[in-house]
């Protein structure tokens, strides 16, 4: 009898196309969910009877409440090797294997830089105008060369973003709770104290992991330190920024604008105020959404399933 397998949040309908599922296809009954399931109750209702679930990053949460309400769940796969929306302790208590996958490259850095370019050079805006029949240009861009980029978090993504910014001729400074001046020197950037980073930067780009100590890391105090001409870029996680304080800073023009790929609640509500602001560029969490990344995700999800069916789970999250 085939084992039921659910693939969640496949918005682009590519999960079965970007990997070879032949290694497991004969043993599975696969159901792909292309739309977001919604809240916990809807997730529980939709996933009854599925021993295997493949989740796309943190799009669908699996807190204890959900895990305990899915008695047949045996294998939960997340793309990537970290997923803060899965209660791994609750899964372990139930004997559920939680496995991950590798990733490809640093696609989020490209989105961070792209948001900066859209805010300063208005490429998408002018493209839309020309396609709509506008005669010619109306905006005046701002060159990134000579500007200061403040990087919050100098891990893999922060360091890659910093290196791209330096190629644009930007000065790069960095801070995070555990960052040292020595590590900054190794990365070829300057170390700055937190307040100085916010005061000096023309752009702040966030590359720290969401945790209890980074939740609300940027709020009204930090926006008060920023230049009125400065921009905030967030491609990490929405709750790192106090959303109410951000909206107030944008409305009151305390900062020039923001480029946001992540939000407190995703998908972003249709009536959300950020959708109506002219000093915000918003994208629907595209940071990790690349063909190369998806090919790695789904190929290794197949490997995870094959190993589990063989009784030898791999890439188990602890």
Secondary structure, DSSP 8 states (H G I E B T S, - for coil): --EEEEE---TTS-TTTSS--HHHHTTEEEEE--S---SHHHHHHHTTT-SEEEE-TTSS-B-HHHHHT-TT--EEEESSS--TTB-HHHHHHHT-EEE-----TTHHHHHHHHHHHHHHH-HHHHHHHHHTT--S--------TT-EEEEE--SHHHHHHHHHHHHTT-EEEEE-TT--HHHHHHHT-EE--HHHHHHH-SEEEE-----TTTTT-B-HHHHHHS-TT-EEEE-S-GGGB-HHHHHHHHHTTSSSEEEES--SSSS--TT-GGGG-TTEEE-SS-TT--HHHHHHHHHHHHHHHHHHHTT---SB--
